């Protein structure tokens, strides 16, 4: 399944969830918020990987 993670600082992470289901670890300098999109919704937002 395709995913897209948009962090409020402007960074975007996207890709396909591997078979083991482990998502990438994403570091931030402090508390932050982000939006996660899955499947068709993630694809519709684009791929900035």
Secondary structure, DSSP 8 states (H G I E B T S, - for coil): -EEEEEETTS-EEEEE--TT--------SSS--EEEEEHHHHHHH----
